[in-house]
Amino acid sequence: MFICRKKNSSISVKYEQTCKFSYHSTHEDIGKSVGVSRITVSRTLNKFSKHQWICTKYKKIFILNKNSLLEFLET
């Protein structure tokens, strides 16, 4: 179990069963590997985080709702 807490927020969300994916790279490196800008990567990850599909920590992405992410990719 881990706790995901946004900066400057008193709200914490606990997740018990989570798929963890670690990617040791910067947003800029991710953007270069998929052909988009760093800003696009940051905005996309923030959007996914607001939907509570993922939670990001330093150089880590925690997948919280795999089914919703897959559904988004299929549309």
C-alpha positions as CSV (number, residue, x, y, z in Angstrom):
1,M,0.0,0.0,0.0
2,F,1.2,3.5,-0.7
3,I,-0.2,7.0,-0.2
4,C,-0.5,9.5,-3.0
5,R,-0.5,13.1,-1.9
6,K,-0.5,16.1,-4.1
7,K,1.8,19.0,-3.2
8,N,0.2,21.6,-1.0
9,S,-2.8,19.3,-0.4
10,S,-4.1,17.8,2.8
11,I,-5.9,15.1,0.8
12,S,-4.3,11.7,0.7
13,V,-5.5,8.7,-1.2
14,K,-4.5,5.2,-0.2
15,Y,-4.1,2.5,-2.8
16,E,-3.8,-1.2,-1.9
17,Q,-3.5,-2.9,-5.2
18,T,-1.5,-0.9,-7.7
19,C,0.5,-1.7,-10.7
20,K,3.9,0.1,-10.4
21,F,5.8,1.2,-13.4
22,S,9.1,3.0,-12.9
23,Y,10.6,5.0,-15.7
24,H,13.9,6.6,-14.8
25,S,13.9,9.5,-17.3
26,T,12.8,13.1,-17.5
27,H,9.6,14.4,-19.2
28,E,11.9,15.7,-21.9
29,D,13.4,12.3,-22.6
30,I,9.9,10.7,-22.6
31,G,8.8,13.3,-25.1
32,K,11.7,12.8,-27.4
33,S,11.1,9.0,-27.4
34,V,7.5,9.4,-28.5
35,G,7.9,12.5,-30.6
36,V,6.2,15.2,-28.5
37,S,7.3,18.1,-26.4
38,R,8.1,18.0,-22.7
39,I,5.2,20.3,-22.0
40,T,2.8,17.8,-23.8
41,V,4.2,15.0,-21.6
42,S,3.7,17.0,-18.4
43,R,0.2,18.1,-19.4
44,T,-0.8,14.5,-20.3
45,L,0.5,13.0,-17.1
46,N,-1.2,15.8,-15.1
47,K,-4.5,15.1,-16.9
48,F,-4.2,11.4,-16.2
49,S,-3.4,12.2,-12.5
50,K,-6.5,14.4,-12.2
51,H,-8.6,11.5,-13.5
52,Q,-6.9,9.4,-10.8
53,W,-5.6,7.0,-13.5
54,I,-2.0,7.5,-12.4
55,C,0.0,9.0,-9.6
56,T,3.4,10.4,-10.3
57,K,6.3,10.6,-7.9
58,Y,9.9,11.4,-8.6
59,K,10.8,9.5,-11.7
60,K,8.0,7.0,-11.1
61,I,4.5,6.5,-12.5
62,F,2.0,4.5,-10.5
63,I,-0.9,3.1,-12.6
64,L,-4.0,3.3,-10.4
65,N,-6.7,2.5,-12.9
66,K,-5.4,0.3,-15.7
67,N,-8.8,-0.3,-17.3
68,S,-9.5,3.4,-17.7
69,L,-6.2,4.0,-19.3
70,L,-6.7,1.1,-21.7
71,E,-10.2,2.5,-22.5
72,F,-8.8,5.9,-23.2
73,L,-6.2,4.4,-25.5
74,E,-8.8,2.5,-27.5
75,T,-10.9,5.7,-28.2
